[in-house]
Amino acid sequence: MKIALAQINTIIGDFENNLKKVIKFTKKAEKRGADIVIFPELTFTGYPPRDLLEKKSFIEKNIEILHRYKKTVGETAAVVGFVSWNKNNTGKPIFNSGAFIHKGEIKLIFDKCLLPTYDVFDEARYFEPSKKAKGFLEFKGKKIGLTICEDFWNEPEIFQHRLYQYDPVEDLANKGVDLFISIMASPYNVGKIDFREKIYKTVAKKYGIPIATVNLIGGNDDILFDGNSFCVDSNGKIFSKAYDFKEDLLVVDFENGIGKIKETSKSEEEEILKALIMGTRDYTHKCSFKSAVIGLSGGIDSALTAKIAADALGSENVVGVMMPSMYSSEGSIKDSEKLAKNIGISLKNVPISETYYKYLKILNPHFEGKEKDKTEENLQARIRGNILMAFSNKFGHLVLSTGNKSELAVGYSTLYGDMCGGLAVISDLLKTRVYKVVNFINRNEEIIPHEIVEKPPSAELRPGQKDQDELPPYEVLDPILSLYIEDLLSPSDIVSQGYPEKIVKKITTMVDKNEYKRRQAPPGLRITSKAFGYGRRLPIVQKFFLNEGK
Amino acid sequence: MKIALAQINTIIGDFENNLKKVIKFTKKAEKRGADIVIFPELTFTGYPPRDLLEKKSFIEKNIEILHRYKKTVGETAAVVGFVSWNKNNTGKPIFNSGAFIHKGEIKLIFDKCLLPTYDVFDEARYFEPSKKAKGFLEFKGKKIGLTICEDFWNEPEIFQHRLYQYDPVEDLANKGVDLFISIMASPYNVGKIDFREKIYKTVAKKYGIPIATVNLIGGNDDILFDGNSFCVDSNGKIFSKAYDFKEDLLVVDFENGIGKIKETSKSEEEEILKALIMGTRDYTHKCSFKSAVIGLSGGIDSALTAKIAADALGSENVVGVMMPSMYSSEGSIKDSEKLAKNIGISLKNVPISETYYKYLKILNPHFEGKEKDKTEENLQARIRGNILMAFSNKFGHLVLSTGNKSELAVGYSTLYGDMCGGLAVISDLLKTRVYKVVNFINRNEEIIPHEIVEKPPSAELRPGQKDQDELPPYEVLDPILSLYIEDLLSPSDIVSQGYPEKIVKKITTMVDKNEYKRRQAPPGLRITSKAFGYGRRLPIVQKFFLNEGK
C-alpha cells in the first residue's frame, strides 16, 4: 500500500484556496500511484481557527467544502480533517473530525478523542471529545486505524502522568489494525521534533504496527508548524521523512517499507532560523503585506531581525531605519550601514534629537522640580516607535519589532516604543540564544558584522548606558528566566539549583510585574515550549510574586 | 439554621491578605450567630488565577493557607473554595474544590463537576472535573448539598442544549438534600444577574429545596464580579439579597425564611456605572497605583472615562490632559475646562502642533511625492499617547484609555495613540450605550456638560472631520456590531434582519481586519457577554471574512 503524506500550508478560513491546494495535492498523489493521500488535521479550516469555530457559518462552510472536495476524489482515497456537528443534545456543538473518502464517497467519519487544552491549545473550549475511537476501516485488504493528533499522545511508556484516561490507540490496536494513520497539527518548539518522533516510535514498536503521520507546515499568527511528517515501521524505525518548514508530498510504499528521507535541519540553530523565516514570511504574506520596516539600532537583536526579514521577504522588500539620538554611539550608524550592505536592504536615517527636545519643551512646564528619569528614556524609544509606524502607514510596510525574550521577560523594553510592531520576530529567543543563532548565520562568512556581535548590549537611551548596569549578565539571567518561565519553577526552587537568592528574587519579580507590558505586545513567533502570548495566561493584577517563599 | 453569605473582594495570589479578610468575615458571622458562613469559589487564591494554577508553589501555598484558616474556625462552620491536588495518576493535576470546616477540622472536601470552558473561562485547561457530586453532609440535623458555581448551570428547564451530560444538582437533590449551598465566582455582564437568579429560582422550585448562594465581588483585570449573592426559598422566591458591587455580609435565617434585601441597582445604566467604577478602582488600586491620567479631547468618551475615574479614585487623584492641535475646535478646550470643573479634577494643557511639525520635518525627506493620508492623522494621536505616557512615567499615574467598543470594533482608533493605557474603561460600551450612561449620570444635574453630549463625534485629526463621514450613524453601526460580535451572527444573517448589505459587509470586514489592533489593546472592563479580550479569541491572520457569503 502506497501512502502519500501531503504536508501543506493552509490559511485559516481561506476555504476556497485551501480546497484548491488540497485538490492539487490529491491529483499529484494520484499521478504518483498513491492508494491513500493524507492531509493535516482540520485540513480545510486551517489550524487553529480559534473562536471562528463558534460561528455557525464557519462550520457550515467547512462542511460545504468537504462535500465539494469529496466529489473530486477518485481512485486514490483521501484522509482529511474537518469540523463536524455534534448531533447529540448535550455537549459542545462540534467535533474535531476526520473523513476517509474514496471514489466520491465518504466511507468513514471519525472524531478526535483526546482534546489538548493546555499551553496554546484550547480544544475543550470548542469540541466535544469522542468517547470511543471510531477510526477503523478496511481498505484494499488492510485494516487501517485512523487518529487525530493528540489521540496518539497518551502512551503510558512516554507519559508517566497521563492527562487522559482513555487510550484510543490501544483500543484500535486491540482491534487488529495493520497500519495507523495519524493526521496532525503539531506545532514546533525546540525539542518537539524528537519528542514527537519518540512517541510514534514507541507506539509502533509496542504494538508492532507501522504508522503514517502527516503534519501541517506554516505559520499561523504566533504558532509555527514544522512539517517533519514521517513514517515508522513496525519495529519503531522511521523509514521515511518529509522536509521541515516547507510543503512536501512524500509518497511512501508501506508494503516494502520504502520511502525517501528528505534533508532536514542538522542543528537547533538551523531549525530555529528556518522556523523564524517561515513564520515571518507567512505572517507578512498571509496578512497581505509585501514588505517590512525595522528600526536598526546597531545592536544584535535588530540585526538578526533584519536578516530574518530579508531571507523571508527578499532583501528588496525590507527597509531599515536608523534613528540616532544624542546618546547613540557613532558605531551604531556605521555598523547598521555595514549590516544593510551585507544583507542587501535599503536604509534610512531619521535623527530624533530635535523631536525629542521639542517634547521636552512642551512637557517641562508640567515637570518642574522633577528629576530626569525613565520618562525621558521612554520618550526616545516612543519617538522611534512613532517614526516606524509612520513609515508603515505611508508605505504599507509591516513593522517588525526586535525585542528578545530576556528583555520582554524582565520588561527591559518600552511599551509603545521599541515594542511597536505587527510581529515580534525573535521575542521567544533568550539573548544568549540570539547570539547562538547569529553565530550560526555567520558560520561561513560574516553576514552580521562582528562589530555588532561583539559590542556590549545597550539601549543607548542615556550616556554610556549598558544592559549589564541594570541586569545581571545574560549568562546568569537567561537560565533563571528559562527555569522560571519555561519550567514553571518557584524562586526558591531556582535558588536551590545554585542561583543567588537576591538575583532570583529580583528577576522573578520583574517578570511578574511586567505582565502588563507583554499583554500589549505584538504576537511573537513561538519556538519554545512556553512563549509569551496565548500559551501563557497570567493575570496582570496578582500578588503571588510578592509573597512567594515568605 | 442561619447562614452568612460573605461576599468578599479578594486579590489574586494575595494569600495572606485574603486569609486575613476571610478570618475577619468569619468572626463577624460568628458574632452575628451564623451556623455556617460561606465564601466565594476559590476563596484564597482569588478568581481567575489563570496559569498561576500551573505553579506547584501556588497550589501548595493555597493548601497551607486553608490549613491555617481551618484552625481558626470554631462554632460557626465555614464553606470555602480552594485548589486541591488530584491524587490519581491520570487527568489534570488539580481540582477546583470546596471544604466544609467546623471546629478546626475539615469535615468534607467536594470537587467541582462542571468546568466552564468558554468565553473568559478556561477551567478545563487546569482542573480535572469530578465525575460525581461529593458535596453532601449532615450538619445540625440538616442535609446540606454543596456545589461550586457551574455545577448549578446545567438545568434542562433553562438550557435547551446542555453543555454537560452529568447533572450534579439532580444527583444531590435525589439524595434528599434539605438545603443547597452554591459558592460562586460568577462574573457580571448586562443581563447576567436576572439570568443567574432565574437558574437558581427554577432549580429551587423544581426540587422544592432552598438555596444559599454567595458570589465574589470586585474587579480582577478585565473581569468584574457583581456580588448580588442571594437566597431562594423552596418555592423559588428570592427572600434575601446582598449588595451589588460592594462587599457585604448577609446573615440569613433559613428556618424562618428571613433575611434582608439590600438595595441594588435599579437600571441597566446604574448597574454598568457601578461596575465600571468598581473595575477602575480595583484595577488601579490592586496594581498599586493611586492616581490616573486621562487625555481629554472634549468628546463624550473621555468625559465619561474621567467621571468614572473621579468616582473611582477621588477627583483629587485624576489628572486630565488636553492636547490640542491645529485641528482642534475651540470648543474642545472650553468644554474640557467645564467638565474638569464639574467633576473636580485637575487639568493640564499640552499643545501638540509644534511637535507634530517637527515630526513632519524629519519625515518629509523620506515621504517625497506622497500625499497626506492616515499617516499624519495617526501621528497626532501617537504624540498624544506619548505625552500621556510621559505623565504616567513622571508622576506614577495610571493612563486610562478612553475608546469605546464601536471604535475598537471597527478599528477607528490609533494603535499606540489613543489606544495607549493601562486600562480601557469603556471599551465594552458601544457608542450608543456611552450616551445612555452619560444621560444617567446627568439625570439630576448637568455633570457632563451638554456641549460635550450634543456635539457630533469627531477624532479632530483633520479639518472638519466627523466620525459619520467614515462610519454609518451609530444607531445603525451599533446594532450591527452587537449582532456580529455578541450574537456571532454571519453577515448574511444580519442582512436578513433588515440591515443594508453593503454596510453590513463593510462593517464586519472592518471588525475582522482590525483584530491586530485589539490584540495590542489594554485590558478593557467587561460588561457584555462578549467583550474584546480573553473571552474572544480570534486569529489575526484569517481569510474567512473575505469569503463569507460568497
Contacts between the chains, C-beta under 8 A, distances in Angstrom:
chain1	res1	chain2	res2	distance
A	11	B	541	6.8
A	11	B	542	7.3
A	11	B	543	5.4
A	12	B	539	4.9
A	12	B	541	6.3
A	12	B	542	4.2
A	12	B	543	7.1
A	12	B	544	7.3
A	13	B	539	7.7
A	13	B	542	4.2
A	13	B	543	5.0
A	13	B	544	2.9
A	13	B	545	7.5
A	13	B	547	7.2
A	14	B	542	7.6
A	14	B	543	3.7
A	14	B	544	7.6
A	14	B	546	7.8
A	14	B	547	7.2
A	15	B	544	7.5
A	15	B	547	6.0
A	16	B	547	6.0
A	16	B	550	7.7
A	17	B	543	7.6
A	46	B	542	7.6
A	48	B	539	7.2
A	49	B	539	6.9
A	49	B	542	7.4
A	50	B	537	4.6
A	50	B	538	5.7
A	50	B	539	5.5
A	51	B	536	6.0
A	51	B	537	4.9
A	51	B	538	5.2
A	52	B	538	6.6
A	52	B	539	7.1
A	52	B	542	6.5
A	52	B	544	5.8
A	54	B	488	5.6
A	55	B	488	5.5
A	55	B	490	6.5
A	55	B	544	7.8
A	56	B	488	7.5
A	56	B	490	7.0
A	57	B	490	3.6
A	57	B	492	7.4
A	57	B	493	7.5
A	57	B	548	6.2
A	57	B	549	8.0
A	58	B	544	6.0
A	61	B	544	7.6
A	61	B	547	7.4
A	61	B	548	7.6
A	89	B	160	7.8
A	89	B	161	5.9
A	89	B	162	7.0
A	90	B	161	7.4
A	90	B	162	4.5
A	90	B	163	7.1
A	90	B	164	6.6
A	90	B	165	4.9
A	91	B	162	7.9
A	91	B	163	6.7
A	91	B	164	7.5
A	91	B	165	6.9
A	92	B	163	6.8
A	93	B	161	7.3
A	117	B	117	7.1
A	117	B	124	4.9
A	117	B	125	5.1
A	118	B	125	6.0
A	122	B	122	7.6
A	122	B	125	7.5
A	122	B	537	7.0
A	124	B	117	4.9
A	124	B	124	4.0
A	124	B	125	7.6
A	125	B	117	5.1
A	125	B	118	6.1
A	125	B	122	7.5
A	125	B	124	7.6
A	160	B	89	7.7
A	161	B	89	5.9
A	161	B	90	7.4
A	161	B	93	7.3
A	162	B	89	7.0
A	162	B	90	4.5
A	162	B	91	7.9
A	163	B	90	7.1
A	163	B	91	6.7
A	163	B	92	6.8
A	164	B	90	6.6
A	164	B	91	7.5
A	165	B	90	4.9
A	165	B	91	6.9
A	220	B	539	6.4
A	220	B	541	6.0
A	221	B	539	5.5
A	221	B	540	5.2
A	221	B	541	5.6
A	282	B	541	7.7
A	283	B	541	6.4
A	286	B	541	4.3
A	287	B	516	7.6
A	287	B	540	7.1
A	287	B	541	5.7
A	348	B	366	5.6
A	350	B	362	5.4
A	350	B	363	6.9
A	350	B	366	6.9
A	351	B	362	6.9
A	352	B	362	7.4
A	354	B	358	5.8
A	354	B	361	7.5
A	354	B	362	6.7
A	355	B	355	6.8
A	355	B	358	4.8
A	355	B	359	5.9
A	355	B	362	6.2
A	358	B	354	5.8
A	358	B	355	4.8
A	358	B	358	4.6
A	359	B	355	5.9
A	359	B	386	7.0
A	359	B	387	7.7
A	359	B	390	7.3
A	361	B	354	7.5
A	362	B	350	5.4
A	362	B	351	6.9
A	362	B	352	7.4
A	362	B	354	6.7
A	362	B	355	6.2
A	362	B	387	7.6
A	363	B	350	6.9
A	363	B	387	6.9
A	363	B	390	5.6
A	366	B	348	5.6
A	366	B	350	6.9
A	366	B	391	7.3
A	367	B	394	5.6
A	370	B	394	5.8
A	373	B	393	7.1
A	373	B	394	7.1
A	374	B	393	5.4
A	375	B	390	5.2
A	375	B	393	3.9
A	375	B	394	4.6
A	378	B	389	6.6
A	378	B	390	7.5
A	378	B	393	5.6
A	379	B	386	6.5
A	379	B	390	6.0
A	382	B	382	7.9
A	382	B	385	7.7
A	382	B	386	4.6
A	382	B	389	6.6
A	382	B	416	7.9
A	383	B	386	7.3
A	385	B	382	7.7
A	385	B	416	6.1
A	386	B	359	7.0
A	386	B	379	6.5
A	386	B	382	4.6
A	386	B	383	7.3
A	386	B	386	7.1
A	386	B	416	7.3
A	387	B	359	7.7
A	387	B	362	7.6
A	387	B	363	6.9
A	389	B	378	6.6
A	389	B	382	6.6
A	389	B	415	7.6
A	389	B	416	6.4
A	390	B	359	7.3
A	390	B	363	5.6
A	390	B	375	5.3
A	390	B	378	7.5
A	390	B	379	5.9
A	391	B	366	7.3
A	393	B	373	7.1
A	393	B	374	5.4
A	393	B	375	3.9
A	393	B	378	5.6
A	394	B	363	8.0
A	394	B	367	5.6
A	394	B	370	5.8
A	394	B	373	7.1
A	394	B	375	4.5
A	415	B	389	7.6
A	416	B	382	7.9
A	416	B	385	6.1
A	416	B	386	7.3
A	416	B	389	6.3
A	416	B	416	4.4
A	416	B	420	5.8
A	420	B	416	5.9
A	422	B	516	6.3
A	488	B	54	5.6
A	488	B	55	5.5
A	488	B	56	7.5
A	490	B	55	6.5
A	490	B	56	7.0
A	490	B	57	3.6
A	492	B	57	7.4
A	493	B	57	7.5
A	516	B	287	7.7
A	516	B	422	6.3
A	519	B	522	7.4
A	519	B	523	6.5
A	520	B	520	5.0
A	520	B	521	7.1
A	520	B	522	6.2
A	521	B	520	7.1
A	522	B	519	7.4
A	522	B	520	6.2
A	523	B	519	6.5
A	523	B	540	6.6
A	534	B	537	7.6
A	536	B	51	6.0
A	537	B	50	4.6
A	537	B	51	4.9
A	537	B	122	7.0
A	537	B	534	7.6
A	538	B	50	5.7
A	538	B	51	5.2
A	538	B	52	6.6
A	539	B	12	4.9
A	539	B	13	7.7
A	539	B	48	7.2
A	539	B	49	6.9
A	539	B	50	5.5
A	539	B	52	7.1
A	539	B	220	6.4
A	539	B	221	5.5
A	540	B	221	5.2
A	540	B	287	7.1
A	540	B	523	6.5
A	541	B	11	6.8
A	541	B	12	6.3
A	541	B	220	6.0
A	541	B	221	5.6
A	541	B	282	7.7
A	541	B	283	6.4
A	541	B	286	4.3
A	541	B	287	5.7
A	542	B	11	7.3
A	542	B	12	4.2
A	542	B	13	4.2
A	542	B	14	7.6
A	542	B	46	7.6
A	542	B	49	7.5
A	542	B	52	6.5
A	543	B	11	5.4
A	543	B	12	7.2
A	543	B	13	5.0
A	543	B	14	3.7
A	543	B	17	7.5
A	544	B	12	7.3
A	544	B	13	2.9
A	544	B	14	7.6
A	544	B	15	7.5
A	544	B	52	5.8
A	544	B	55	7.8
A	544	B	58	6.0
A	544	B	61	7.6
A	545	B	13	7.5
A	546	B	14	7.8
A	547	B	13	7.3
A	547	B	14	7.2
A	547	B	15	6.0
A	547	B	16	6.0
A	547	B	61	7.5
A	548	B	57	6.2
A	548	B	61	7.6
A	549	B	57	7.9
A	550	B	16	7.6
